[in-house]
């Protein structure tokens, strides 16, 4: 009978561990989804900024104005560089999450 109790306790512990793993995986997947959404939003902002840059250049060209790239467009350059850096950070964060997820799966096997 004592042998039975130990087995039951071990079973309970195994089930608890499994629930913790499932909960942890759920948390990681939720994090990954959020970061993916952030990446998509950053990419949209980047495309929109490039579109604004193109429109600004076109408007100046169309008006026959000289386009001084350094002066007129330096703000766009800063904005684009900032968004690209943000995108790299978010992609790196996603990679860290996904690598962690792969390690979890290997540990479970």
C-alpha positions in Angstrom: 0.0 0.0 0.0 2.9 2.4 0.8 4.2 1.6 -2.7 0.9 2.7 -4.2 1.0 6.0 -2.4 4.4 6.8 -3.7 3.3 6.0 -7.3 0.2 8.3 -6.8 2.4 11.1 -5.5 4.8 10.7 -8.4 1.9 10.7 -10.8 0.6 13.9 -9.2 4.0 15.5 -9.4 4.4 14.5 -13.1 1.0 16.0 -13.9 1.9 19.2 -12.0 5.2 19.4 -14.0 3.3 18.9 -17.2 0.8 21.7 -16.4 3.7 24.0 -15.5 5.3 23.2 -18.9 2.1 23.8 -20.8 1.5 27.1 -19.0 5.1 28.1 -19.6 4.8 27.2 -23.3 1.5 29.2 -23.5 3.3 32.2 -22.0 6.2 31.9 -24.5 3.8 31.5 -27.4 1.8 34.6 -26.3 5.0 36.5 -26.0 6.1 35.4 -29.5 2.7 36.5 -30.9 3.0 39.9 -29.3 6.5 40.4 -30.6 5.4 39.3 -34.1 2.6 41.8 -34.0 5.1 44.5 -32.9 7.4 43.5 -35.8 4.5 43.8 -38.3 3.6 47.2 -36.9 7.2 48.5 -37.1 7.4 47.2 -40.7 4.2 49.1 -41.5 5.6 52.3 -39.9 8.9 51.8 -41.9 7.0 51.4 -45.2 4.8 54.4 -44.4 7.9 56.5 -43.6 9.5 55.5 -46.9 6.3 56.4 -48.7 6.3 59.8 -46.9 9.9 60.3 -48.0 9.1 59.5 -51.6 6.1 61.8 -51.6 8.2 64.7 -50.1 10.9 64.2 -52.8 8.3 64.0 -55.5 6.5 67.1 -54.4 9.8 69.1 -54.3 10.8 67.7 -57.8 7.3 68.5 -59.2 7.5 72.1 -57.9 10.9 72.4 -59.6 12.6 72.9 -56.2 16.2 71.7 -55.8 16.1 68.7 -53.4 19.0 69.0 -51.0 19.1 65.5 -49.7 21.3 66.3 -46.7 19.2 69.2 -45.5 15.6 68.4 -46.5 15.6 64.7 -45.8 17.9 64.2 -42.8 14.9 63.8 -40.5 13.5 61.0 -42.6 16.9 59.3 -42.5 17.0 59.5 -38.7 13.4 58.2 -38.5 14.2 55.3 -40.9 17.4 54.4 -39.0 15.5 54.4 -35.7 12.7 52.2 -37.1 15.3 49.8 -38.7 17.1 49.5 -35.3 13.8 48.9 -33.5 13.0 46.2 -36.1 16.3 44.5 -35.5 15.8 44.5 -31.7 12.3 43.1 -32.1 13.5 40.4 -34.5 16.3 39.5 -32.1 13.8 39.3 -29.2 11.6 36.9 -31.3 14.7 34.8 -32.1 15.5 34.5 -28.3 11.9 33.5 -27.6 11.8 30.9 -30.4 15.2 29.5 -29.4 13.9 29.2 -25.8 10.9 27.4 -27.2 13.1 25.0 -29.2 15.2 24.2 -26.1 12.0 23.5 -24.1 10.8 21.1 -26.7 14.2 19.3 -26.8 14.2 19.1 -23.0 10.7 17.5 -23.1 11.8 14.8 -25.5 
